[in-house]
Amino acid sequence: MPEKPHLNIVTAGHVDHGKSTLMGRLLYETGAIREEELQKLKQIAKELGRETWEFAFILDKEKEERARGLTIDVMHRPFETRKYFFTIIDAPGHRDFVKNMITGASQADGAILVVSAKQGEGVQEQTKEHVFLLKVLGVNQLVVAINKMDTVNFDQKRYEEVKNQVIALLKPLGYNVEKIHFVPVSAWTGDNIVKKSDKMPWYNGPTLVEALDTFEIPPRPIDKPLRIPIQDVYSITGVGTVPVGKVETGVLKVGDTVVFEPAGVKGEVKSIEMHHQPIQEAKPGDNIGFNVRGVSKDQIRRGDVAGHPDNPPTVASEFTAQIVVLQHPTVIAPGYTPVFHAHTASVACTITEILAKIDPKTGQVLEEKPSFIKTGDAARIKAKPIKPLVIEKQSEFPQLARFAIRDMGITVAAGVCLDVVKAK
């Protein structure tokens, strides 16, 4: 395994602003993919009549995505910089795929926010939605890539315009914009990705890769109980059941007995692998697959959480949370049952009570027991999952306390769990 520290980054931003192309270019320029792989992709792009898409294709592995030209699934691809070993969790920008974005962002240590400099593009509704989610999901380190600089002749004035739009979006959310690098890039021509561009002599900041190296390693909660939200479960011939996920807290060792909640099944860990290399133990931040004996593929599923039997993941019969309503066409009242996306789980929950409306900046109570809340409001609520859900309190496991609420194809609200009533 690489000796460099490992960070997960997510890409966020509007669907047409060039995220996949940028990530493909980044992987190519850092040597994570080879020339012949690129040539193959060029060929496919040509056959589909999309010559300019070869970099995007690196991440859009699935045929369906290639044909539609969209990023659907969340891809994991490793690449190295001078300082770090990064895994890109490529989060889709397309509307219907925000829930994948939520899964991705809930696992990320930092983000690249891609905003297009092309005239008429800049900050869009979706850019805003993604930034809200990143903030609520606890992604506090950002690099902003101001992309498509080639379409505006590498013009400094346009760069400043877009940069100011992004600052206006980030600042009120509490991002420290002094610490954020705004890098003018062109994914298409490769300017300022790894090598400094000679087309923008007016810019004297870091390249995209140098900016990523300014990220700090978040604390890795090794001393906490084990929690691994399961992203997928595979059944591999000759191996057996292999759940895949990111270790959020604690340490998993070969030979451990683990319990999956809310499924309630136990098994023994026979082997662990990361990036196709066998490892003896996995720590927070590691994306792993682990073979479990005594558990069949149909007993566990995405959204389950693995832990040790002496301190199992918490299954909630009810929980108290603080939420911010991002957008809702009418109002939210008790009885409303949207889908809550927490870590890798998505479960419908009924909002049984609105305890208080609060000031999002100070946390002060503005109104006790309001009869409804609407767009822009922050509130403390009680919610009851329709089927078993693992969710943890913010004070104990912040990684498993964050969630987004979706309904009607939009992200209605986002929040954190403050307290849990354990299911019997």
C-alpha positions in Angstrom: 0.0 0.0 0.0 1.2 3.6 -0.6 3.0 5.2 2.3 1.3 8.5 1.6 -1.7 9.5 3.7 -5.0 8.7 2.1 -7.8 11.2 1.5 -11.2 10.8 -0.2 -12.4 13.7 -2.4 -15.8 14.2 -4.0 -16.4 16.3 -7.1 -19.4 18.6 -7.0 -21.0 21.1 -9.2 -23.5 21.5 -12.0 -24.1 18.7 -14.5 -22.6 20.4 -17.6 -19.7 22.2 -16.0 -17.2 19.5 -16.9 -16.6 17.5 -13.8 -16.1 14.1 -15.5 -13.7 15.7 -18.1 -11.8 17.4 -15.3 -11.5 14.2 -13.3 -10.5 12.2 -16.3 -7.8 14.8 -17.2 -6.6 14.8 -13.6 -6.3 11.0 -13.6 -4.5 11.0 -16.9 -2.1 13.8 -16.0 -1.2 12.3 -12.6 -0.4 9.0 -14.4 -3.3 7.1 -12.8 -4.4 5.9 -16.2 -2.2 4.9 -19.1 -2.0 6.3 -22.6 -3.4 3.1 -24.2 -6.5 3.2 -22.0 -7.0 6.8 -23.2 -6.6 5.7 -26.8 -9.3 3.1 -26.3 -11.6 5.6 -24.9 -11.0 8.0 -27.7 -12.0 5.3 -30.1 -15.3 4.7 -28.2 -16.0 8.4 -28.0 -15.5 8.7 -31.8 -17.9 5.8 -32.5 -20.5 7.5 -30.3 -19.9 10.7 -32.2 -18.6 12.5 -29.1 -15.0 13.3 -29.8 -14.5 15.8 -27.0 -15.6 13.4 -24.3 -12.7 11.0 -24.0 -11.6 12.2 -20.6 -15.2 12.0 -19.2 -15.3 8.4 -20.4 -12.5 7.4 -18.0 -15.0 7.8 -15.1 -18.2 6.9 -17.0 -17.4 3.2 -17.1 -20.9 1.9 -17.7 -22.1 1.6 -21.3 -25.5 3.2 -20.5 -23.7 6.2 -19.1 -21.6 6.5 -22.2 -24.6 6.4 -24.4 -26.4 9.0 -22.4 -23.3 11.0 -21.6 -24.1 11.2 -17.9 -22.3 10.2 -14.7 -24.7 8.0 -12.8 -22.9 5.8 -10.3 -20.3 6.9 -7.8 -16.9 5.8 -9.1 -13.8 5.2 -7.0 -10.5 5.9 -8.7 -7.2 6.4 -6.9 -4.5 8.9 -8.0 -1.4 10.3 -6.3 -0.1 13.8 -5.8 3.3 14.8 -4.2 1.8 14.6 -0.8 -1.3 12.4 -0.8 -2.9 9.3 -2.1 -6.4 10.4 -3.2 -9.6 8.4 -4.0 -12.0 10.3 -6.2 -15.6 9.6 -5.3 -17.1 10.9 -8.5 -20.4 12.4 -7.5 -22.9 12.8 -10.3 -24.2 16.3 -11.0 -27.4 15.2 -12.6 -30.6 16.1 -10.8 -31.9 12.5 -10.3 -28.5 11.4 -9.0 -28.3 13.7 -6.0 -28.7 10.7 -3.7 -25.5 9.2 -5.0 -23.9 12.6 -4.4 -25.1 12.4 -0.8 -23.5 8.9 -0.4 -20.3 10.3 -1.9 -20.2 13.5 0.1 -20.9 11.7 3.3 -17.6 9.8 2.8 -15.4 12.7 1.6 -12.6 14.5 3.4 -12.6 17.4 0.9 -14.3 18.5 -2.4 -13.5 19.9 -5.8 -16.3 22.3 -6.7 -16.4 22.7 -10.4 -17.9 25.9 -11.8 -17.9 26.8 -15.5 -16.5 30.1 -16.6 -18.4 29.8 -19.9 -20.6 32.8 -20.6 -24.1 32.1 -19.4 -23.0 29.4 -17.0 -21.3 30.3 -13.7 -23.1 29.5 -10.4 -26.4 27.6 -11.1 -29.2 26.3 -8.9 -27.5 22.9 -8.8 -24.2 24.4 -7.8 -26.0 25.9 -4.8 -27.7 22.6 -3.9 -24.4 20.8 -4.0 -22.7 23.4 -1.9 -25.5 23.2 0.8 -25.2 19.5 0.9 -21.4 19.5 1.2 -21.7 21.9 4.1 -24.4 20.0 5.9 -22.6 16.7 5.3 -19.5 18.1 7.0 -17.2 18.5 4.0 -15.3 21.6 5.1 -12.3 21.6 2.8 -12.9 22.9 -0.7 -10.9 23.7 -3.9 -12.9 25.6 -6.5 -12.0 24.7 -10.1 -13.2 27.5 -12.4 -13.4 25.4 -15.5 -13.8 26.0 -19.3 -11.4 29.0 -19.2 -10.6 28.1 -22.8 -14.1 29.2 -23.8 -13.5 32.7 -22.6 -10.0 33.1 -24.0 -8.5 32.7 -20.5 -9.9 36.1 -19.6 -9.0 37.3 -16.1 -12.1 39.5 -15.8 -14.5 36.5 -16.4 -12.5 34.5 -13.8 -13.0 37.3 -11.2 -16.7 37.5 -12.0 -17.2 33.7 -11.4 -15.0 33.7 -8.4 -17.0 36.5 -6.8 -20.3 34.6 -7.6 -18.9 31.5 -5.8 -17.6 33.6 -2.8 -21.1 35.1 -2.4 -22.5 31.5 -2.3 -19.9 30.1 0.1 -19.4 32.9 2.6 -22.9 33.0 4.2 -22.7 29.2 4.7 -19.7 29.7 7.0 -16.9 28.6 4.6 -13.7 30.4 5.2 -13.1 31.8 1.7 -9.7 33.1 2.6 -8.5 29.5 2.9 -10.1 28.3 -0.4 -8.1 28.3 -3.7 -10.0 29.3 -6.8 -8.1 27.8 -9.6 -8.8 28.8 -13.2 -8.5 25.6 -15.3 -9.4 24.1 -18.7 -10.1 20.4 -18.4 -10.3 20.2 -22.1 -6.9 21.7 -22.9 -5.3 20.6 -19.6 -4.4 24.1 -18.4 -3.5 24.5 -14.7 -4.4 20.9 -13.8 -0.9 19.6 -13.1 1.3 22.0 -15.0 1.1 25.7 -14.7 -0.6 27.3 -17.7 1.3 29.9 -19.8 -2.1 31.2 -21.0 -2.9 32.8 -17.7 0.1 34.8 -16.7 -2.2 36.9 -14.5 -2.8 34.0 -12.2 -0.1 33.3 -9.6 -1.9 30.7 -7.4 -1.4 27.0 -7.3 -2.4 24.5 -10.0 -5.4 22.2 -9.2 -3.1 19.4 -7.9 -1.0 21.8 -5.8 -4.3 23.2 -4.3 -5.4 19.6 -3.4 -2.1 19.2 -1.5 -3.1 22.1 0.8 -5.9 19.9 2.2 -5.4 18.7 5.8 -5.9 15.2 7.1 -9.1 15.1 9.2 -8.8 13.4 12.6 -9.2 9.6 12.1 -11.3 8.3 15.0 -9.4 5.0 15.6 -10.3 4.8 19.3 -14.1 4.9 18.7 -16.2 1.8 18.2 -16.2 0.3 14.7 -18.7 1.6 12.1 -18.7 0.7 8.4 -21.8 1.8 6.4 -22.2 -0.8 3.6 -22.3 0.6 0.1 -22.7 -2.7 -1.8 -22.7 -6.4 -1.2 -21.1 -8.8 -3.6 -21.1 -12.6 -3.8 -17.8 -13.7 -5.3 -17.3 -17.2 -6.5 -14.7 -19.1 -4.5 -14.6 -16.3 -1.9 -18.1 -15.8 -0.6 -20.0 -12.7 0.7 -18.0 -9.5 0.3 -19.6 -6.3 1.7 -17.9 -3.0 0.5 -17.8 0.3 2.3 -15.7 3.0 4.0 -14.5 2.5 7.6 -15.9 5.6 9.3 -14.6 4.9 12.9 -12.7 2.2 14.7 -10.5 -0.5 13.3 -11.5 -3.8 11.5 -9.1 -6.7 11.8 -9.0 -10.0 10.0 -10.5 -12.6 12.4 -13.0 -10.1 14.0 -16.6 -11.0 14.5 -18.9 -8.3 13.1 -22.6 -7.6 13.4 -24.6 -6.0 10.6 -27.4 -3.7 11.7 -30.4 -3.4 11.3 -30.1 -6.9 9.7 -28.9 -8.3 13.0 -26.7 -10.9 11.4 -23.2 -11.8 12.6 -20.2 -13.2 10.7 -16.4 -13.7 10.9 -14.0 -11.5 8.8 -11.8 -13.9 6.7 -10.0 -11.2 4.7 -9.9 -7.5 3.9 -8.8 -5.8 0.8 -8.3 -2.2 -0.3 -7.6 -1.2 -3.9 -7.3 -4.9 -4.7 -4.5 -5.4 -2.1 -5.0 -7.7 0.9 -4.6 -5.9 4.2 -4.6 -7.2 7.8 -6.5 -4.3 9.3 -8.6 -1.3 8.1 -8.7 2.1 9.7 -11.0 5.1 9.3 -10.9 6.6 5.8 -10.2 3.2 4.1 -12.5 2.1 1.3 -12.5 -1.7 1.7 -14.1 -4.9 0.7 -14.1 -7.6 3.3 -15.1 -11.3 3.1 -17.4 -12.4 5.9 -18.1 -16.1 6.7 -21.5 -17.1 8.0 -23.4 -14.4 6.2 -25.1 -14.8 2.8 -25.4 -12.0 0.3 -29.2 -11.8 0.7 -29.0 -11.2 4.5 -27.3 -7.8 4.2 -27.7 -4.8 1.9 -26.6 -1.3 1.1 -27.5 1.0 4.1 -26.7 -1.6 6.7 -23.8 -0.7 9.1 -21.2 -3.1 10.4 -19.8 -2.9 13.9 -18.4 -5.1 16.7 -21.0 -7.1 18.7 -19.9 -5.5 22.0 -20.9 -2.0 20.7 -23.2 -2.5 17.8 -24.5 0.2 15.5 -27.6 2.0 16.8 -31.0 1.0 15.3 -33.4 3.9 15.9 -37.1 3.5 16.7 -37.2 7.3 16.8 -34.7 10.2 16.7 -34.4 13.9 17.3 -32.7 16.0 14.6 -31.9 19.5 13.6 -32.8 20.3 10.0 -32.6 23.2 7.5 -35.3 23.3 4.9 -33.5 24.0 1.6 -36.5 24.0 -0.7 -40.1 22.9 -0.4 -43.0 24.0 -2.7 -45.4 24.4 0.3 -44.8 23.7 4.0 -43.6 20.8 6.1 -45.9 19.7 8.9 -46.1 16.7 11.3 -47.1 13.6 9.4 -44.9 14.4 6.4 -43.0 11.2 5.3 -40.1 11.9 2.9 -37.0 9.8 2.3 -34.1 10.3 4.7 -30.6 9.6 3.2 -28.2 8.9 6.0 -24.7 7.5 5.2 -25.5 4.8 2.6 -29.1 4.2 3.8 -32.2 5.6 2.4 -35.4 5.1 4.5 -38.7 6.9 4.6 -39.2 8.6 8.0 -42.3 10.3 9.3 -41.7 13.7 10.9 -43.9 13.2 14.0 -43.3 16.5 15.8 -41.7 19.9 15.1 -40.2 20.8 18.5 -38.9 24.3 17.7 -38.0 26.7 15.0 -34.4 27.9 15.5 -32.0 30.5 14.3 -29.6 28.6 12.1 -26.7 30.9 12.9 -27.0 31.0 16.7 -29.2 28.0 17.5 -31.5 30.2 19.6 -35.2 29.0 19.7 -37.4 31.4 17.7 -40.7 29.6 18.2 -41.7 26.6 20.3 -43.8 23.8 18.6 -44.6 25.6 15.3 -47.4 24.0 13.3 -45.3 24.0 10.2 -41.9 25.0 8.7 -41.0 26.2 5.2 -38.1 26.9 2.8 -35.3 28.7 4.7 -36.4 27.6 8.2 -34.2 25.7 10.6 -35.9 23.5 13.1 -35.6 20.7 15.7 -37.8 17.8 14.8 -38.7 14.2 15.9 -38.8 11.5 13.2 -39.8 7.9 13.1 -38.3 5.5 10.5 -40.8 3.5 8.6 -38.4 0.5 8.5 -35.3 -0.1 10.7 -32.6 2.5 10.2 -29.1 2.8 11.7 -28.5 6.5 12.7 -26.1 7.8 15.3 -26.0 11.0 17.4 -23.9 13.9 16.2 -22.0 13.9 19.6 -20.9 10.3 19.3 -20.5 9.5 15.5 -20.9 12.7 13.4 -20.1 10.6 10.3 -23.3 8.7 10.8 -25.5 11.5 12.1 -25.8 13.6 8.9 -28.6 13.1 6.5 -30.4 14.7 3.6 -34.2 14.6 3.1 -35.4 14.1 -0.4 -38.9 14.1 -1.9 -40.3 14.8 -5.4 -36.9 14.4 -6.9 -35.4 17.3 -5.0 -33.4 17.7 -1.8 -35.9 19.2 0.5 -33.8 19.6 3.6 -30.6 18.4 5.3 -29.8 17.9 8.9 -28.0 16.1 11.8 -29.3 13.6 14.3 -29.0 14.9 17.9 -30.5 12.0 19.9 -31.7 8.5 19.3 -34.3 6.3 20.9 -32.9 2.7 20.4 -35.2 0.2 18.9 -36.1 -2.7 21.3 
